[in-house]
Amino acid sequence: VAPIPDAQPPVSVYTLVLIALLGVPRNKILFLDPVLRL
């Protein structure tokens, strides 16, 4: 595995944060949607 450049870590951190911010609300909606429909 090639060493990660210094410019790479911040980008991956931002992408992980974006994925988390986009993924968590979707998961909450998926869990709450059936409850709201009931």
C-alpha positions in Angstrom: 0.0 0.0 0.0 1.4 3.4 -1.0 1.9 6.0 1.8 -0.9 8.5 1.9 0.1 12.0 0.9 -0.3 14.8 3.4 -3.1 16.3 1.3 -5.1 13.1 1.3 -6.2 12.8 5.0 -8.3 16.0 5.2 -10.1 15.0 2.0 -11.0 11.6 3.4 -12.1 13.1 6.7 -14.4 15.5 4.9 -15.8 12.7 2.7 -16.4 10.5 5.8 -18.1 13.4 7.5 -20.3 14.0 4.4 -21.1 10.4 4.2 -22.0 10.3 7.8 -24.2 13.4 7.6 -25.9 12.1 4.5 -26.2 8.5 5.8 -27.5 9.1 9.3 -30.6 11.2 8.3 -31.5 8.6 5.6 -31.3 5.8 8.2 -33.4 7.8 10.6 -36.0 8.4 7.8 -36.0 4.7 6.9 -36.6 3.8 10.5 -39.2 6.5 11.2 -41.0 6.2 7.9 -42.8 2.9 8.7 -43.6 4.2 12.2 -45.1 7.4 10.8 -47.1 5.3 8.3 -48.5 3.2 11.1 
